[in-house]
């Protein structure tokens, strides 16, 4: 779908501080989620030789970043649900915006929301010492002869430690997504990602049209 551009008058928006605060938070969240998603697609489709070597790690990284940003964005939704005046503001939007909001608000009550919290806390912006060591111990237990490549160089992408990717992959798959060892890993993860995709689409629908309604 082709994009459309409209102008936002800051002086008009600031006249209602409560609405302005929500609109600005949604704007920042949408910008971050959009960049993370674009980078994820680029790593998924890259033909750059240096990136191809690290493709799985790159996709997992930007996937983690996107999920962490989405979790932070959902805190905005949670605040709206707890604030009578903001719920009334949602009620003044069109039906499509309200339906999207309800889909996202319902997501806050699911186990998938807890998964996003764990990704945000343990796998996105932080390097959890205990979970990292546990993942390494599991790798050694399952693959006693496991070895990993380690590369140093002059450019950023030349510095690569394969074991770090293995640990993060296991942390996300086994510790956070709770995929058992005997399960089909890809099927289990895709089931969660499909649900997250539906919610993320609803969030974008709500945020975009809520912003359009109040930012003029």
N, C-alpha and C positions, 0 to 999 in steps of 0.2 A: 504494500500500500504506500502511495506517495505521501511524503510528509507535508505538513502545513505549518506555517509560521505566523505567530501573533505576537504583539508587543504587550509587555506587562508594565504597568505604571507603578513604580515602587511606592510613590506617595499615596496612591489609592489603597494599596495592599496594607501599608503600615497603619492605616486608620483603624483597623480592627486587629489588635495585637494577638488575640487568641487564635483567630483564624490564620493570620499571617504566620504565626509560629508553626502551625501544622503544615501549611502550604510549603514553607521553606524547607522543613524537614523532609517532606515528600519529594520536593525538587532535588535535594541533595542525594537522597536515597536512590531515586530513579537515575540520576547521572552516574552514580557509582555502579549500580547494578548493570546499566547499559554498557559501560566500559569493560567491566569484568566479563560480561557475556560476549562482547565482541572479541576480546582477547582469547577467550575460551574457544570460540569458533576458529580464530586464526591458527591457534595451536593444533586444533583438530584437523585443519586442512593444509597445514604448512608443507612446503616442499623444500624449505631451507635445510641444507644438510646438517648444520649444527643443531637446529631445532628438532629434526627428525630423530636424532640420537636420544634426545630428552623429551620426546613427544608425550609419552604417558605421564611423566612427572609434571610437564607443563600443563596438560589438561587437568590433572588432579589439583594442581595449585590454583588455577583460575576457577575451577569448580568449587574449591573450598572457599575462595575469596567471595565468589558470588553468593554461596549459601550463607556466609557470615554476614554479608551486607543485607541479605534478605531477612536474616534474623533480626538485625538492628532495625530494619524497616518495620518489621512486625511489632516492635515495641511501640511504634507510633499508633498502629491499629489498636493495640491493647489500651493505650492511653485514651483513645477516642471512645472505646467501649465503656470506659469508666467515668466519662465526663458528659453529663447531661446536655450541656450546651453544644458540645461537639457532635453528639449523636443527633441533635436537632439540626445541626449544619449539614450532616449527611442526609437527613430527611428532606432537606430543601433541594437536593440534587435530583437529577432525572432517575428513572427507574433502573436503567442499566448500571449506573454508578452505585446505586443502593444494593443491587443484586451482587455485584462484584465485591462490595464491602462485606456483605453477609457471608460470602464464600470464604473470604480471608479471615473474618472474625471466628468462624467455626473451626478453622484450621488451628487456632490457638489452643483448642481443647484436645488436640490429637497427640499421639506418640511421635509423629513426624516432627512436630514443633520441638519436642525434647531433643530429637536428633540434631536439629539445627543449633540448639543451644550448646550441645556437646561439641559440634564442629567449631562453633564460634569460640568456645572456651578452651578446647584441647587440641585443635588441629588447624586453625586458621591463623591467628595472630600470636599464639603462644607455643612454646616448645616444652611440652610436659615431660619432665625428667623420668618420672615413674612409669608412665605409659610407654615412653620410648624404650626404656630398658626391658619392660615386659614384652614388647613387640619383638625386640632382638632375641630374647630368650625363647620365644615361640618359634622364631625362624630357625634358630640353632637346633631346637628340639625336633622340628619337622624336617629340616635339611641339615644334618650334621656336617656335611662337607661344603656348605654354601660359601661362595666367594663373590666379591663384588669389585667392580672396576672403580678406580679413583684417578681423576684427571686434573691436572693443573695447567694453567696457560696464561696468556696475556690478556685475553678478553673475558668478559663476564661469563659467557656460556661455555668457555673452555674449562672453567672450574666446576667439576662435577663429581659428586660422591654418590654412587649408585646405591649404597646401603641406606643412605638417608631416604631415598625414594621408596625403597622396600619397606622401611620402618613406617613411614607415613602411610603408605598403601595399606599395610596390615592394620595400623592403628584405626584408620577410617573404616576399613571393611569389617574387621573382626571386633574391634572395641566399640565403635560408634554405631555402625549399621547392624552389628550383632549377627553377621552372616556366619552360620556354623561351618566347620571345616568340611563337612560332607555335602553341603548344599552347592547348587550351581550359583557361583558367585555373581556372574553377570546377570542372571535372571533375578536374583534377590535384590541387587542394587538397582536394576532398571525399574523394578516395581516401585521402589521408594522414589526414584527420580521422576517417574511418570506422575506420581501424586504431587511432588514438589512443583513440577512444571505446570500442572493445572492451577495450583495455588498462586504461583508466580505470575501466571497470565491474568488471574483475577486481580492480583495486587496492582499490576500495571494498569488494568482497566479502571480500577477505582482511583488510583493515584492520579493518573493522567486527566481523567474527567473531573475529579474533585478540584485539581489545580486549575483547570480551564474554567470551571464554574466561578471560582473565587478570585483568581488572578486576572485582572483586566486592566 
